[in-house]
Amino acid sequence: MLTLLAPLAMMQAAPPNADWNCEEPTRQQEMNWCAAQEYEKADLALNRQWKETAAAMKARDVAWQDNSMRPDARPGFFASLLEAQRAWLKFRDAHCRLDGYYARGGSLEPLLVSTCRTALTEMRTRELRELAQANP
């Protein structure tokens, strides 16, 4: 798997403090924890979509190879997807680290990083879904 797949138990874990509420967090630690939980949900969705998109790209590779009218020495659909995903992961992590630097060293930094990672991960999940559904 290309991203860390959070264990399901972690997703369903109770908050570190019983009075924390992610619907209306009021303390910075609570906000940071809730933002991290949102990122974990987005990451799980990305990993589910990755499996579907990877399977679709592998199927396209087979269909491409089976069509003798289209010989091509370039990397296949899956190899290109894998290369792109690896590059995207590096981009996401570096970009969101930089985004967190607006509060570098402060208690707000984890919230900024998690929020950025959630937004980019959700966008990437949509992109992967579109790739899987496209008809080349």
Solvent accessible surface area in square Angstrom, and as a share of the most:
residue,aa,sasa,rsa
1,M,115,0.51
2,L,41,0.20
3,T,12,0.07
4,L,163,0.81
5,L,89,0.44
6,A,9,0.07
7,P,84,0.53
8,L,118,0.59
9,A,79,0.61
10,M,89,0.40
11,M,30,0.13
12,Q,137,0.61
13,A,50,0.39
14,A,83,0.64
15,P,42,0.26
16,P,89,0.56
17,N,67,0.35
18,A,108,0.83
19,D,96,0.50
20,W,27,0.09
21,N,71,0.36
22,C,62,0.37
23,E,151,0.68
24,E,131,0.59
25,P,41,0.26
26,T,103,0.60
27,R,110,0.40
28,Q,52,0.23
29,Q,131,0.58
30,E,3,0.01
31,M,58,0.26
32,N,23,0.12
33,W,52,0.18
34,C,9,0.06
35,A,11,0.09
36,A,37,0.28
37,Q,19,0.09
38,E,83,0.37
39,Y,23,0.09
40,E,27,0.12
41,K,106,0.45
42,A,7,0.05
43,D,2,0.01
44,L,26,0.13
45,A,33,0.26
46,L,1,0.01
47,N,4,0.02
48,R,145,0.53
49,Q,13,0.06
50,W,21,0.07
51,K,115,0.49
52,E,108,0.49
53,T,0,0.00
54,A,9,0.07
55,A,59,0.46
56,A,25,0.20
57,M,7,0.03
58,K,104,0.44
59,A,61,0.47
60,R,36,0.13
61,D,33,0.17
62,V,92,0.53
63,A,58,0.45
64,W,66,0.23
65,Q,135,0.60
66,D,112,0.58
67,N,51,0.26
68,S,101,0.65
69,M,167,0.75
70,R,100,0.36
71,P,119,0.75
72,D,54,0.28
73,A,113,0.87
74,R,181,0.66
75,P,92,0.58
76,G,33,0.31
77,F,58,0.24
78,F,47,0.20
79,A,50,0.38
80,S,51,0.33
81,L,9,0.04
82,L,36,0.18
83,E,118,0.53
84,A,47,0.37
85,Q,1,0.01
86,R,134,0.49
87,A,59,0.46
88,W,32,0.11
89,L,22,0.11
90,K,156,0.66
91,F,107,0.45
92,R,6,0.02
93,D,54,0.28
94,A,43,0.34
95,H,75,0.33
96,C,1,0.00
97,R,127,0.46
98,L,114,0.57
99,D,43,0.22
100,G,0,0.00
101,Y,75,0.28
102,Y,185,0.70
103,A,20,0.15
104,R,166,0.60
105,G,76,0.73
106,G,36,0.34
107,S,79,0.51
108,L,71,0.35
109,E,38,0.17
110,P,64,0.40
111,L,39,0.19
112,L,45,0.22
113,V,35,0.20
114,S,15,0.10
115,T,75,0.44
116,C,14,0.08
117,R,62,0.23
118,T,17,0.10
119,A,53,0.41
120,L,27,0.14
121,T,0,0.00
122,E,79,0.35
123,M,87,0.39
124,R,22,0.08
125,T,7,0.04
126,R,121,0.44
127,E,67,0.30
128,L,0,0.00
129,R,96,0.35
130,E,112,0.50
131,L,72,0.36
132,A,26,0.20
133,Q,128,0.57
134,A,51,0.40
135,N,144,0.74
136,P,117,0.74
